[in-house]
Amino acid sequence: MKLGSLKEGGRDGTLVVVSNDLGRAIRVPDIAPTLQAALDDWDTHEPELRSIYRLLNQGGQADAFPFDPAAMASPLPRAYQWADASAYLNHVDLVRKSRGATMPPSFLEDPLMYQGGSDWFLPPTGDIPVASEDYGIDFEAEIAAIVKDIPMGAGPEACGDAIALLMIVNDVSLRGLIPAELAKGFGFFHGKPPTAFSPVAVTPDELGDAWTGGTIALPLISTWNGKEFGHPDAGDDMNFTLPQLIAHAAKTRPLRAGAIIGSGTVSNKDSSRGFSCIAEIRAVEAIEQGEPKTDFMKFGDTIRIEMLDAQRASIFGAIDQKVVKYDGPA
Amino acid sequence: MKLGSLKEGGRDGTLVVVSNDLGRAIRVPDIAPTLQAALDDWDTHEPELRSIYRLLNQGGQADAFPFDPAAMASPLPRAYQWADASAYLNHVDLVRKSRGATMPPSFLEDPLMYQGGSDWFLPPTGDIPVASEDYGIDFEAEIAAIVKDIPMGAGPEACGDAIALLMIVNDVSLRGLIPAELAKGFGFFHGKPPTAFSPVAVTPDELGDAWTGGTIALPLISTWNGKEFGHPDAGDDMNFTLPQLIAHAAKTRPLRAGAIIGSGTVSNKDSSRGFSCIAEIRAVEAIEQGEPKTDFMKFGDTIRIEMLDAQRASIFGAIDQKVVKYDGPA
């Protein structure tokens, strides 16, 4: 099943069921006005939404209309929690090596995770407003899960069962602000402006065999200014599965319905597949050529992030954004 | 005006207007079902709620019922953003000194702020469930603001104008988990389990002269196991005002209605006023006596946090909690 949120309605948008081929969508006000409302009582609403989805895929549902990614907000336009990990340690290892540091062995057992802001997500297609190119504007292509209620201390198996939906992510990062911020010791804040998610969120069964129970075993394609920048496979070189990351998040707190847990930048050891963020190619350049050669994003740059199924059809729709100069509050 | 949320209703509770003396409360379903709904359209709903508040204080409103702190959820039982600073640098300075480190001079100009989890807050009265006393269970008494929509890049003046409500806070902290977590570089996560806020949130005008425009110039009283532990004045020794902290939070992102920004542990240079967290008295003990003497909280311990007006009446109601052992998911 595929679900999304139209920009219309209130701050939480309007829930729509989207057809498997991303061709048509339908509002479902009699089931739930918003995706958060559906998640708040998922066990009741999921089967109701699936009934609509089946009819929609069969060509039924006269009230359906053409699906337009540009009309979509983030599947959750705002959320109550967004926690993002760094589960592909090849990324961490490369970035550390490029500055002459090594990765602590504990990183292999204890996931890195930061708390992100979630009161407003960027729409999947549209602008990324940034005040200055000097901030070092970067994308990070990732995968993420939206969960049901999870009690504190739940293990990976229970956490896997609690995954309601999956998305792909652009975890926009301001590299120039991060080193000073992390040196202060309190973690990311300015360096992680609002994140973007895919036009639709999908249930794990929608992925067939590509859903391993732990991750999505498919390439995640990042296209920067119209040129493919990377297609690392989200199924390879992931040191912690999504259920393991969710269990990590739940160690000292419950997670409540609609919480989003991300994988961090997808990164493979096989560098011929390219990269999911600019910081990583810069790290490789620093290691191999003595210094980074690739600049960060400029105003006007575009980034497209997508995942295709075996038939080369888009699963989540494309994150398709443009970096624009933000001139300050009106 | 004083507002709170009954535990009844859905995940966001049920909005009530509470009388100035915390004696009576009334549901306002015709205005807004929840505090978040009121904040989503604050400029419309605030005057409507104030009308009810005036009548309630005059003894009117036949539908009012006795106010019971135990029936209250957090004013926002869940929120879309909770960002907490460390604006009383005396606290930071002491903790650093106790481990032989100094505070970087940049801390005087660039606020410390971490992103907290916000998908579930502890009720103001009730249990703090923790899996192990070895986690180093601590309270942190703070003040916080709930804001209206704020555009990215807004300055302190605009941010001050956007403060809708004020609360007091227990930012529960697990000291034993924090050093290893911060050493990983991604900031707090396990060390900051769910936070508690006061039974009611109040508009700044409610504080009279005690609201300076930047902070609340009143003592914040922490009582641990029935004994006063500290009453530092939130108006003294604050290095960054709430509007400055909010502007810091809005540097690279907009803040959306209902976002909560906290001050960090209230701490005064005059140590005769006591402390707002155990970590700080332990730091002073380490500096003065060579090692910390005071243990962290044990199962069964209670913590009460309150702020009184000039007539010794409780402004926000008391945060009144008990630490209990959490035995894991059922």
Boltz contact constraints between the chains, C-beta under 6 A:
constraints:
  - contact:
      token1: [A, 11]
      token2: [B, 40]
      max_distance: 6.0
  - contact:
      token1: [A, 40]
      token2: [B, 11]
      max_distance: 6.0
  - contact:
      token1: [A, 78]
      token2: [B, 80]
      max_distance: 6.0
  - contact:
      token1: [A, 80]
      token2: [B, 78]
      max_distance: 6.0
  - contact:
      token1: [A, 80]
      token2: [B, 118]
      max_distance: 6.0
  - contact:
      token1: [A, 80]
      token2: [B, 119]
      max_distance: 6.0
  - contact:
      token1: [A, 81]
      token2: [B, 117]
      max_distance: 6.0
  - contact:
      token1: [A, 81]
      token2: [B, 119]
      max_distance: 6.0
  - contact:
      token1: [A, 112]
      token2: [B, 184]
      max_distance: 6.0
  - contact:
      token1: [A, 112]
      token2: [B, 186]
      max_distance: 6.0
  - contact:
      token1: [A, 113]
      token2: [B, 189]
      max_distance: 6.0
  - contact:
      token1: [A, 114]
      token2: [B, 186]
      max_distance: 6.0
  - contact:
      token1: [A, 114]
      token2: [B, 187]
      max_distance: 6.0
  - contact:
      token1: [A, 115]
      token2: [B, 115]
      max_distance: 6.0
  - contact:
      token1: [A, 117]
      token2: [B, 81]
      max_distance: 6.0
  - contact:
      token1: [A, 117]
      token2: [B, 253]
      max_distance: 6.0
  - contact:
      token1: [A, 118]
      token2: [B, 80]
      max_distance: 6.0
  - contact:
      token1: [A, 119]
      token2: [B, 80]
      max_distance: 6.0
  - contact:
      token1: [A, 119]
      token2: [B, 81]
      max_distance: 6.0
  - contact:
      token1: [A, 119]
      token2: [B, 256]
      max_distance: 6.0
  - contact:
      token1: [A, 119]
      token2: [B, 259]
      max_distance: 6.0
  - contact:
      token1: [A, 120]
      token2: [B, 254]
      max_distance: 6.0
  - contact:
      token1: [A, 120]
      token2: [B, 256]
      max_distance: 6.0
  - contact:
      token1: [A, 151]
      token2: [B, 329]
      max_distance: 6.0
  - contact:
      token1: [A, 153]
      token2: [B, 328]
      max_distance: 6.0
  - contact:
      token1: [A, 153]
      token2: [B, 329]
      max_distance: 6.0
  - contact:
      token1: [A, 154]
      token2: [B, 329]
      max_distance: 6.0
  - contact:
      token1: [A, 182]
      token2: [B, 185]
      max_distance: 6.0
  - contact:
      token1: [A, 184]
      token2: [B, 112]
      max_distance: 6.0
  - contact:
      token1: [A, 185]
      token2: [B, 182]
      max_distance: 6.0
  - contact:
      token1: [A, 186]
      token2: [B, 112]
      max_distance: 6.0
  - contact:
      token1: [A, 186]
      token2: [B, 114]
      max_distance: 6.0
  - contact:
      token1: [A, 186]
      token2: [B, 187]
      max_distance: 6.0
  - contact:
      token1: [A, 187]
      token2: [B, 114]
      max_distance: 6.0
  - contact:
      token1: [A, 187]
      token2: [B, 186]
      max_distance: 6.0
  - contact:
      token1: [A, 187]
      token2: [B, 187]
      max_distance: 6.0
  - contact:
      token1: [A, 189]
      token2: [B, 113]
      max_distance: 6.0
  - contact:
      token1: [A, 190]
      token2: [B, 251]
      max_distance: 6.0
  - contact:
      token1: [A, 190]
      token2: [B, 252]
      max_distance: 6.0
  - contact:
      token1: [A, 193]
      token2: [B, 252]
      max_distance: 6.0
  - contact:
      token1: [A, 193]
      token2: [B, 253]
      max_distance: 6.0
  - contact:
      token1: [A, 194]
      token2: [B, 253]
      max_distance: 6.0
  - contact:
      token1: [A, 251]
      token2: [B, 190]
      max_distance: 6.0
  - contact:
      token1: [A, 252]
      token2: [B, 190]
      max_distance: 6.0
  - contact:
      token1: [A, 252]
      token2: [B, 193]
      max_distance: 6.0
  - contact:
      token1: [A, 253]
      token2: [B, 117]
      max_distance: 6.0
  - contact:
      token1: [A, 253]
      token2: [B, 193]
      max_distance: 6.0
  - contact:
      token1: [A, 253]
      token2: [B, 194]
      max_distance: 6.0
  - contact:
      token1: [A, 254]
      token2: [B, 120]
      max_distance: 6.0
  - contact:
      token1: [A, 256]
      token2: [B, 119]
      max_distance: 6.0
  - contact:
      token1: [A, 256]
      token2: [B, 120]
      max_distance: 6.0
  - contact:
      token1: [A, 259]
      token2: [B, 119]
      max_distance: 6.0
  - contact:
      token1: [A, 328]
      token2: [B, 153]
      max_distance: 6.0
  - contact:
      token1: [A, 329]
      token2: [B, 151]
      max_distance: 6.0
  - contact:
      token1: [A, 329]
      token2: [B, 153]
      max_distance: 6.0
  - contact:
      token1: [A, 329]
      token2: [B, 154]
      max_distance: 6.0
